[in-house]
Amino acid sequence: MSKRKATRKEKQSASANKYAAQPAAAPAKAKVKTRAKKAAAVSAPARELTYGPEFYKWVGGGFLLVIIGMLLMTGGEMPDPNVWDESIIYSFRRITLAPIIILGGLGVVTYAIFKK
């Protein structure tokens, strides 16, 4: 008796015969689900939000202050292009008040972020 190695073709045909000899499995019964069960199965588990509604109120208020500050900086057009009037461009509203309100708005947003 001689022992010899099986060739690749013999191994492939042996594995094909192994699967061919098994009987086909019966199809599984389909489960009937109601719409509610399907929706529950499909929906993801509920997660708690990182920030609540109070956070968004603070952030919205901060952004509103920034926008108000930007609007206070607008303007400054000279009525007569031949005349320079420093009080129009360098007014208290544009140089002092508007930047303070913008920084206040940024401070409110920062407070809202760190409040959590």
Stockholm file with secondary structure:
# STOCKHOLM 1.0

chainA/1-116         MSKRKATRKEKQSASANKYAAQPAAAPAKAKVKTRAKKAAAVSAPARELTYGPEFYKWVGGGFLLVIIGMLLMTGGEMPDPNVWDESIIYSFRRITLAPIIILGGLGVVTYAIFKK
#=GR chainA/1-116 SS CCCCCCCHHHHHHHHHHHHHTSCCCCCCCCCCCCHHHHHHHHSCCCCCCSSCHHHHHHHHHHHHHHHHHHHHHCCCCCSSTTSCCHHHHTCHIIIIIHHHHHHHHHHHHHHHHHHC
#=GC SS_cons         CCCCCCCHHHHHHHHHHHHHTSCCCCCCCCCCCCHHHHHHHHSCCCCCCSSCHHHHHHHHHHHHHHHHHHHHHCCCCCSSTTSCCHHHHTCHIIIIIHHHHHHHHHHHHHHHHHHC
//
